[in-house]
Amino acid sequence: MRSPRRRRDAFRKPRFESIEPRLALSAQPVAALDFDPVEVAPLGVTAAPTILDAHAVTGLTDVQDRHDFTGEGQTVVIIDSGVAYSHTALGGGFGPGFTVVGGWDFTEENDADPYDDGPYGSHGTHVAGIIASADPGNPGVAPGVDLVALRVFNDAGRTQLAWVENALRWVHENRDAFDNPITTVNLSMGMFTNTSSPPEGAVLEDELAQLAADGIFVTAAAGNGFARFEQTGLSYPASSPHVVAAGSVDSTGELSYFTQRDAAMLAAPGRSVNSTLPDYLGNRNGIDDDYGRLSGTSMASPYIAGAAVLVREAYESIGSADVSPQTIYETLYDSADEVYDAATRQNYRRLNIGRAIDTALAAAQPPTQPPT
């Protein structure tokens, strides 16, 4: 989904705060999960921005006031560390009738239970809440959507590229296996690279191209290495032409200091985002109702995924069928706000969901006739 610098041709309270526990795929078959806390807040701190502040930045609050789009009728796949589906905001269970309708564990466990456990868990659960939390005080972008959890990071926070490949193939094979079709995939992970195209030896391209051909919108974290690279570029798989790269903005709407940058990316709230966490990282009272703040492009990516779901729903509400990932991307990109970045002296695009929804709905309106 890229043309000259744009993707047009491929398609309760916070418990802690940290810079995203980033799922960093290395170029080796086995990769490590890197926890890098830099902004730790004491328990009970409430002064930090809330998810509602993020929704105000993107215009989602306005959409919720004017429309009834929630993502109902679609399924989003989260390829991550699993999801603590017992969380009260995520439906409290697993399987048909719950928010998390299915999934698979592609790690050594290789079974049908993709629960987000282990000492290095929680990342996928946090991502899931950003997309689909049904908590009125901490709502997700698309709280009516179904989720599928594909676990590719094990208890030690490690993965193999083969597990990710298998997960992507699984999406293709099961895209119509649920009551609501799979329309969107979120990849909050990345190699520590900074390129404008897939690096040599990128092994996920065939699978990503297949999902694009299936009409499935795929978004991936742009990467958190700008302070290291100090120039434009993306992590992989965000640099794939079949993927929409998600950069991060702060609650002020400005680019986050850590986010990698590319003219084709879409930026969304990714710093100090409050979302769902498993009980073992909360108050450990046996009830999965805990929250915490994480920062990183891994938090921006699910926000973009949720926005894509709503835009597709808007198009379908006016009778549009087979809405392509390219159409969704262009709608989001062309309606986005411009944000100037002094570090690179370039403008980037910040998500404006309200304007994107209006653009989609206007597609059904006949052109205005000039007065006679």
C-alpha positions as CSV (number, residue, x, y, z in Angstrom):
1,M,0.0,0.0,0.0
2,R,2.7,2.5,-1.0
3,S,3.1,5.1,-3.7
4,P,5.7,7.9,-3.6
5,R,6.1,7.8,0.1
6,R,2.5,6.5,0.5
7,R,1.0,3.1,0.7
8,R,-1.2,3.1,-2.4
9,D,0.1,0.2,-4.4
10,A,-0.2,-2.9,-2.1
11,F,-3.3,-2.6,-1.2
12,R,-9.9,1.6,37.5
13,K,-6.7,3.0,37.8
14,P,-3.4,2.5,36.4
15,R,-1.2,0.0,38.1
16,F,2.0,0.9,36.4
17,E,3.4,2.8,33.5
18,S,6.3,1.9,31.2
19,I,7.6,2.3,27.8
20,E,6.1,-0.6,25.8
21,P,7.3,-4.1,26.7
22,R,8.2,-4.3,23.0
23,L,8.0,-7.5,21.1
24,A,11.2,-7.2,19.1
25,L,11.6,-9.7,16.4
26,S,15.3,-10.1,15.6
27,A,16.6,-11.2,12.2
28,Q,17.4,-14.6,13.9
29,P,14.8,-17.4,14.1
30,V,14.4,-16.8,17.8
31,A,13.7,-13.4,19.2
32,A,13.5,-11.8,22.6
33,L,10.8,-9.8,24.3
34,D,12.4,-6.6,25.6
35,F,11.0,-4.8,28.7
36,D,12.3,-1.3,28.8
37,P,10.6,0.8,31.5
38,V,11.4,4.5,31.4
39,E,8.3,6.2,32.8
40,V,7.3,4.3,35.9
41,A,4.5,5.8,37.9
42,P,3.6,5.0,41.5
43,L,0.5,2.9,42.1
44,G,-2.7,4.9,42.1
45,V,-1.5,7.8,40.0
46,T,-4.4,9.2,38.0
47,A,-2.9,12.4,36.5
48,A,-1.7,10.7,33.4
49,P,-3.8,10.8,30.2
50,T,-6.7,8.3,30.0
51,I,-7.9,6.4,26.9
52,L,-10.7,8.9,26.7
53,D,-8.1,11.7,26.2
54,A,-6.7,9.6,23.3
55,H,-10.2,9.2,21.8
56,A,-10.6,13.0,22.0
57,V,-7.3,13.5,20.0
58,T,-8.5,11.2,17.2
59,G,-12.1,12.4,17.0
60,L,-13.4,9.0,18.2
61,T,-15.4,10.7,20.9
62,D,-17.3,12.7,18.3
63,V,-17.9,9.5,16.2
64,Q,-19.4,7.7,19.3
65,D,-21.7,10.7,19.9
66,R,-23.0,10.9,16.3
67,H,-22.9,7.3,15.1
68,D,-23.5,3.7,16.3
69,F,-20.4,2.1,14.9
70,T,-18.8,-0.4,17.2
71,G,-17.2,-2.9,14.9
72,E,-20.0,-5.5,15.4
73,G,-20.0,-8.0,12.6
74,Q,-16.2,-8.2,12.2
75,T,-13.4,-10.1,13.7
76,V,-9.9,-8.8,14.5
77,V,-6.9,-11.1,14.9
78,I,-4.3,-10.2,17.5
79,I,-0.9,-12.0,16.8
80,D,0.9,-11.4,20.0
81,S,1.6,-12.9,23.5
82,G,-2.0,-14.2,23.8
83,V,-5.0,-12.5,25.5
84,A,-6.2,-12.8,29.1
85,Y,-9.7,-13.4,27.8
86,S,-11.0,-13.8,31.4
87,H,-10.7,-10.0,31.8
88,T,-14.1,-8.5,32.6
89,A,-13.6,-5.8,29.9
90,L,-12.7,-8.5,27.3
91,G,-15.8,-10.6,27.7
92,G,-14.8,-12.8,30.7
93,G,-14.4,-16.0,28.7
94,F,-13.3,-17.8,25.5
95,G,-15.2,-19.2,22.5
96,P,-18.5,-18.5,20.8
97,G,-20.6,-16.0,22.7
98,F,-17.5,-14.2,24.2
99,T,-15.5,-11.3,22.8
100,V,-12.5,-13.6,22.2
101,V,-14.2,-16.1,20.0
102,G,-11.2,-18.4,19.2
103,G,-7.5,-18.7,18.8
104,W,-4.4,-20.9,18.9
105,D,-1.1,-21.1,20.7
106,F,1.7,-21.4,18.1
107,T,4.5,-21.6,20.7
108,E,6.0,-24.8,22.1
109,E,2.6,-25.4,23.8
110,N,0.9,-25.8,20.4
111,D,-2.7,-26.0,21.6
112,A,-6.1,-24.3,21.3
113,D,-5.6,-22.1,24.4
114,P,-4.0,-18.7,23.6
115,Y,-4.2,-17.4,27.2
116,D,-1.7,-14.6,27.9
117,D,0.3,-16.0,30.8
118,G,3.9,-16.4,31.8
119,P,6.2,-13.9,33.5
120,Y,6.6,-11.9,30.2
121,G,2.9,-11.8,29.3
122,S,0.4,-8.9,29.3
123,H,1.4,-7.3,26.0
124,G,-1.4,-9.0,23.9
125,T,-3.9,-8.3,26.6
126,H,-3.1,-4.6,26.6
127,V,-3.4,-4.5,22.8
128,A,-6.8,-6.3,23.0
129,G,-8.2,-3.7,25.3
130,I,-7.2,-0.9,23.1
131,I,-9.2,-2.5,20.3
132,A,-12.2,-4.0,22.0
133,S,-12.5,-3.1,25.7
134,A,-16.2,-2.9,26.7
135,D,-15.5,-1.0,29.9
136,P,-17.5,2.3,29.6
137,G,-14.8,4.0,31.7
138,N,-12.0,2.7,29.5
139,P,-13.6,1.8,26.2
140,G,-11.8,0.3,23.2
141,V,-11.9,1.8,19.7
142,A,-14.3,-0.9,18.5
143,P,-15.9,-2.4,21.5
144,G,-18.4,-4.5,19.5
145,V,-15.8,-6.4,17.5
146,D,-14.9,-10.0,18.0
147,L,-11.3,-11.0,18.7
148,V,-9.2,-14.0,17.8
149,A,-6.0,-14.4,19.8
150,L,-3.0,-16.1,18.1
151,R,-0.2,-16.6,20.6
152,V,3.3,-16.5,19.1
153,F,5.4,-15.3,22.1
154,N,6.0,-17.9,24.8
155,D,6.2,-17.7,28.6
156,A,9.8,-16.4,28.3
157,G,8.7,-13.7,25.8
158,R,10.5,-15.3,22.9
159,T,9.2,-16.2,19.4
160,Q,10.3,-17.9,16.2
161,L,9.6,-16.4,12.8
162,A,8.1,-19.7,11.9
163,W,5.4,-19.3,14.6
164,V,4.5,-15.9,13.1
165,E,4.4,-17.3,9.6
166,N,2.2,-20.1,10.8
167,A,-0.1,-17.6,12.5
168,L,-0.5,-15.6,9.3
169,R,-1.2,-18.7,7.3
170,W,-3.8,-19.7,9.9
171,V,-5.6,-16.3,9.4
172,H,-5.8,-17.0,5.6
173,E,-7.1,-20.5,6.1
174,N,-9.7,-19.5,8.8
175,R,-10.7,-16.1,7.6
176,D,-14.3,-17.2,7.2
177,A,-14.4,-19.8,10.0
178,F,-16.2,-17.6,12.5
179,D,-19.7,-16.1,12.7
180,N,-18.1,-12.8,11.7
181,P,-15.4,-12.7,9.1
182,I,-11.8,-11.8,9.8
183,T,-11.3,-8.3,8.4
184,T,-8.2,-7.0,10.3
185,V,-4.9,-8.3,11.7
186,N,-2.8,-6.5,14.3
187,L,1.0,-7.1,14.5
188,S,2.4,-5.2,17.5
189,M,5.9,-6.5,16.9
190,G,9.0,-5.7,14.9
191,M,12.6,-6.2,14.1
192,F,15.0,-3.5,15.3
193,T,15.5,-2.1,11.8
194,N,15.0,1.3,10.1
195,T,14.1,0.9,6.4
196,S,11.5,2.1,3.9
197,S,11.1,-1.4,2.5
198,P,11.4,-5.0,3.8
199,P,14.9,-5.9,4.7
200,E,16.8,-8.6,2.9
201,G,15.6,-12.0,3.9
202,A,12.2,-10.8,5.1
203,V,10.3,-14.1,5.4
204,L,6.7,-12.9,6.0
205,E,6.1,-11.2,2.6
206,D,4.3,-14.2,1.0
207,E,1.9,-14.5,3.9
208,L,1.3,-10.7,4.1
209,A,0.6,-10.5,0.4
210,Q,-1.9,-13.3,0.7
211,L,-3.8,-11.5,3.4
212,A,-3.9,-8.3,1.3
213,A,-5.3,-10.4,-1.5
214,D,-7.9,-11.8,0.9
215,G,-9.0,-8.2,1.6
216,I,-7.7,-8.2,5.1
217,F,-6.3,-5.0,6.6
218,V,-3.0,-5.5,8.4
219,T,-1.4,-3.0,10.6
220,A,2.0,-3.2,12.4
221,A,4.0,-1.2,14.9
222,A,6.3,1.3,13.2
223,G,9.0,0.8,15.8
224,N,10.4,2.6,18.8
225,G,13.9,3.3,17.7
226,F,13.9,6.9,16.5
227,A,16.3,8.0,19.2
228,R,18.7,5.5,18.0
229,F,18.3,5.9,14.2
230,E,17.5,9.7,14.1
231,Q,16.2,9.4,10.5
232,T,13.1,8.2,8.8
233,G,12.5,4.5,8.4
234,L,10.4,1.7,9.8
235,S,10.8,-1.6,11.6
236,Y,9.7,-4.8,9.9
237,P,7.0,-5.9,9.2
238,A,5.8,-2.3,9.3
239,S,8.0,-1.6,6.3
240,S,6.2,-4.2,4.2
241,P,4.1,-2.8,1.3
242,H,1.2,-5.0,2.4
243,V,1.0,-3.5,5.9
244,V,0.0,-0.1,7.3
245,A,2.6,1.2,9.6
246,A,1.4,2.7,12.9
247,G,3.4,5.5,14.5
248,S,2.7,7.0,17.9
249,V,1.5,10.4,19.1
250,D,1.3,11.7,22.7
251,S,-1.9,12.9,24.3
252,T,-1.1,16.4,22.9
253,G,-1.3,15.0,19.4
254,E,2.4,15.5,18.7
255,L,4.7,12.7,17.6
256,S,6.1,10.6,20.4
257,Y,9.9,11.0,20.8
258,F,10.4,7.2,20.3
259,T,8.3,6.6,17.3
260,Q,10.0,5.7,14.0
261,R,8.8,7.8,11.2
262,D,7.7,7.4,7.6
263,A,5.6,9.6,5.3
264,A,3.3,6.7,4.6
265,M,2.5,5.8,8.2
266,L,-0.5,6.7,10.2
267,A,0.0,8.0,13.7
268,A,-2.3,7.2,16.6
269,P,-2.2,7.5,20.4
270,G,0.7,5.3,21.7
271,R,2.1,7.0,24.8
272,S,0.9,6.3,28.3
273,V,-2.1,4.4,27.0
274,N,-4.3,2.9,29.7
275,S,-5.6,-0.6,28.9
276,T,-6.4,-4.0,30.1
277,L,-3.9,-6.2,32.0
278,P,-4.0,-9.7,33.4
279,D,-4.6,-10.0,37.2
280,Y,-1.1,-11.3,37.8
281,L,0.3,-7.9,36.8
282,G,-2.4,-6.1,38.7
283,N,-3.6,-6.5,42.3
284,R,-3.6,-10.3,42.2
285,N,-7.0,-10.6,43.9
286,G,-8.2,-13.4,41.6
287,I,-10.4,-11.0,39.5
288,D,-9.3,-10.0,36.0
289,D,-10.3,-6.4,36.0
290,D,-6.9,-4.6,36.1
291,Y,-5.4,-1.8,34.0
292,G,-2.0,-0.3,33.3
293,R,-0.3,2.2,31.1
294,L,2.1,1.2,28.4
295,S,3.8,3.3,25.8
296,G,5.0,2.4,22.3
297,T,4.0,2.0,18.7
298,S,2.6,-1.4,19.8
299,M,-0.2,0.6,21.4
300,A,-0.7,2.8,18.4
301,S,-1.1,-0.2,16.0
302,P,-4.2,-1.7,17.7
303,Y,-5.7,1.8,17.7
304,I,-5.3,1.9,13.9
305,A,-6.7,-1.6,13.6
306,G,-9.8,-0.5,15.5
307,A,-10.2,2.6,13.3
308,A,-10.0,0.4,10.2
309,V,-12.8,-1.7,11.5
310,L,-15.0,1.4,12.0
311,V,-14.2,2.8,8.6
312,R,-15.1,-0.6,7.0
313,E,-18.4,-0.6,9.0
314,A,-19.2,2.9,7.8
315,Y,-18.7,1.9,4.1
316,E,-20.8,-1.2,4.6
317,S,-23.5,0.8,6.2
318,I,-24.1,2.6,3.0
319,G,-24.1,-0.6,0.9
320,S,-20.5,-0.8,-0.2
321,A,-19.4,-4.4,-0.5
322,D,-15.9,-5.9,-0.5
323,V,-14.2,-2.8,0.9
324,S,-10.5,-3.2,0.2
325,P,-7.7,-2.6,2.6
326,Q,-6.4,0.0,0.1
327,T,-9.7,1.9,0.3
328,I,-9.6,1.9,4.1
329,Y,-6.0,3.0,4.2
330,E,-6.6,5.9,1.8
331,T,-9.7,7.0,3.6
332,L,-7.8,7.1,6.9
333,Y,-4.7,8.7,5.4
334,D,-6.4,11.3,3.3
335,S,-8.7,12.4,6.2
336,A,-5.9,12.5,8.8
337,D,-4.5,15.7,10.4
338,E,-1.0,16.8,9.5
339,V,1.5,17.0,12.3
340,Y,4.9,18.7,11.8
341,D,7.9,17.1,13.2
342,A,10.9,19.4,13.9
343,A,13.3,16.4,14.2
344,T,12.9,15.4,10.6
345,R,11.4,18.6,9.2
346,Q,8.5,16.7,7.7
347,N,4.8,16.5,8.1
348,Y,3.1,13.2,9.1
349,R,-0.5,12.0,9.3
350,R,-2.3,11.7,12.6
351,L,-5.5,9.7,12.7
352,N,-8.8,11.6,12.6
353,I,-11.5,8.9,12.9
354,G,-14.3,11.4,12.8
355,R,-13.3,12.8,9.5
356,A,-12.5,9.3,8.1
357,I,-16.1,8.2,9.0
358,D,-17.6,11.3,7.4
359,T,-15.5,10.6,4.2
360,A,-16.7,7.0,4.1
361,L,-20.4,8.0,4.6
362,A,-20.1,10.7,1.9
363,A,-19.2,8.2,-0.7
364,A,-22.9,7.3,-1.0
365,Q,-24.0,10.9,-1.4
366,P,-24.8,12.2,-4.9
367,P,-22.8,15.2,-6.0
368,T,-24.3,18.5,-5.1
369,Q,-25.8,20.2,-8.1
370,P,-24.9,23.8,-8.7
371,P,-27.8,26.3,-8.3
372,T,-29.6,27.2,-11.6
